[in-house]
Amino acid sequence: MGFSKEHREEIKKFIIDTIDMRENPYKKVLEKYPVSRQTVSKYIKGLLEENIIEKSEKITYNIKIKE
């Protein structure tokens, strides 16, 4: 059973906020939500594909600013 759309959006927003604070999104999400690392990876991959975030280093992400 998956999460509701609202719960998924809440987690994605938390990931974006965590990245904005320059913190490790994997660690912070796993501390706050009962999800697997695989789920966090899936959400981050989705945010990358939507061009909301970008990967700048091996484990560092940045928020993309839309012009």
Residue frames relative to the residue before (quaternion, step in Angstrom):
aa qw qx qy qz dx dy dz
M 1.0000 0.0000 0.0000 0.0000 0.00 0.00 0.00
G 0.3028 -0.7784 0.5282 0.1532 3.56 -0.86 1.00
F 0.6241 -0.5270 0.4252 0.3898 3.50 -1.36 -0.03
S 0.5687 -0.5555 0.4684 0.3854 3.56 -1.25 0.37
K 0.6607 -0.5041 0.3732 0.4126 3.56 -1.24 0.41
E 0.6416 0.5339 -0.3222 0.4466 3.58 1.00 -0.84
H 0.6583 0.5038 -0.3060 0.4682 3.58 0.99 -0.85
R 0.6394 0.5159 -0.3270 0.4671 3.60 0.98 -0.81
E 0.6652 0.4995 -0.3018 0.4657 3.58 0.94 -0.88
E 0.6122 0.5430 -0.3394 0.4639 3.58 1.07 -0.72
I 0.6642 0.4922 -0.3002 0.4758 3.59 0.93 -0.88
K 0.6462 0.5144 -0.3241 0.4613 3.60 0.94 -0.83
K 0.6475 0.5047 -0.3180 0.4743 3.59 0.96 -0.83
F 0.6329 0.5235 -0.3259 0.4682 3.57 1.02 -0.80
I 0.6210 0.5293 -0.3368 0.4698 3.60 1.01 -0.79
I 0.6651 0.5001 -0.3021 0.4651 3.60 0.86 -0.95
D 0.6600 0.5012 -0.3065 0.4682 3.59 0.92 -0.89
T 0.6461 0.5236 -0.3142 0.4579 3.58 1.00 -0.83
I 0.6433 0.5035 -0.3136 0.4840 3.57 1.00 -0.83
D 0.6365 0.5378 -0.3208 0.4502 3.58 0.98 -0.85
M 0.6985 0.4327 -0.2620 0.5062 3.60 1.12 -0.64
R 0.4565 -0.7184 0.4136 0.3232 3.58 1.36 0.19
E 0.4747 0.6448 -0.4577 0.3866 3.56 1.04 0.77
N 0.6115 -0.5583 0.4181 0.3735 3.55 -1.28 0.37
P 0.3506 -0.7727 0.4819 0.2185 3.62 -0.40 1.16
Y 0.6063 0.5585 -0.3660 0.4320 3.60 1.03 -0.68
K 0.6893 0.4910 -0.2811 0.4525 3.54 0.77 -1.06
K 0.7038 0.4835 -0.2774 0.4404 3.58 0.78 -1.02
V 0.6599 0.4925 -0.3194 0.4689 3.61 0.92 -0.83
L 0.6690 0.5039 -0.3047 0.4534 3.59 0.91 -0.88
E 0.6310 0.5204 -0.3294 0.4717 3.60 1.15 -0.57
K 0.7586 0.4210 -0.1996 0.4554 3.58 1.00 -0.83
Y 0.8077 0.2383 -0.0958 0.5307 3.60 0.96 -0.84
P 0.4540 -0.6805 0.5008 0.2830 3.59 -1.13 0.63
V 0.3703 0.7067 -0.5084 0.3241 3.57 0.53 1.24
S 0.5085 -0.6310 0.4868 0.3261 3.55 -1.27 0.31
R 0.6447 -0.4951 0.4075 0.4161 3.55 -1.29 0.30
Q 0.6031 0.5717 -0.3376 0.4421 3.56 1.11 -0.73
T 0.6429 0.5135 -0.3105 0.4761 3.59 1.03 -0.80
V 0.6331 0.5162 -0.3280 0.4744 3.58 0.97 -0.83
S 0.6400 0.5261 -0.3182 0.4608 3.59 0.96 -0.87
K 0.6377 0.5326 -0.3174 0.4570 3.57 1.00 -0.84
Y 0.6744 0.4835 -0.2938 0.4744 3.59 0.91 -0.89
I 0.6479 0.5044 -0.3198 0.4728 3.60 0.96 -0.82
K 0.6295 0.5267 -0.3321 0.4648 3.58 0.98 -0.82
G 0.6472 0.5194 -0.3117 0.4627 3.59 0.98 -0.82
L 0.6593 0.4999 -0.3018 0.4736 3.58 0.98 -0.84
L 0.6161 0.5259 -0.3341 0.4820 3.58 1.13 -0.67
E 0.6805 0.4953 -0.2833 0.4598 3.59 0.91 -0.94
E 0.6809 0.4621 -0.2758 0.4969 3.58 1.15 -0.64
N 0.4003 -0.7413 0.4394 0.3117 3.59 1.36 0.00
I 0.3589 0.7120 -0.5129 0.3182 3.57 1.04 0.78
I 0.7645 0.1098 -0.0715 0.6312 3.55 1.16 -0.67
E 0.1706 -0.7549 0.6173 0.1410 3.54 -1.31 0.23
K 0.4236 -0.6824 0.5345 0.2633 3.52 -1.17 0.64
S 0.1673 -0.8201 0.5422 0.0739 3.57 -0.68 1.07
E 0.7706 0.0647 -0.0425 0.6326 3.57 1.19 -0.50
K 0.7787 -0.3391 0.2162 0.4816 3.57 -1.24 -0.04
I 0.8275 0.0584 -0.0212 0.5580 3.62 0.83 -0.87
T 0.5672 0.5769 -0.3906 0.4392 3.58 1.19 0.48
Y 0.1083 -0.7911 0.6012 0.0307 3.55 -0.98 0.92
N 0.1613 -0.7557 0.6256 0.1071 3.55 -1.27 0.50
I 0.4558 -0.6395 0.5353 0.3111 3.53 -1.20 0.50
K 0.3365 -0.7272 0.5608 0.2084 3.57 -0.92 0.90
I 0.2716 -0.7432 0.5904 0.1591 3.54 -0.96 0.86
K 0.3062 -0.7610 0.5480 0.1638 3.55 -0.65 1.16
E 0.2770 -0.7709 0.5552 0.1441 3.54 -0.92 0.95
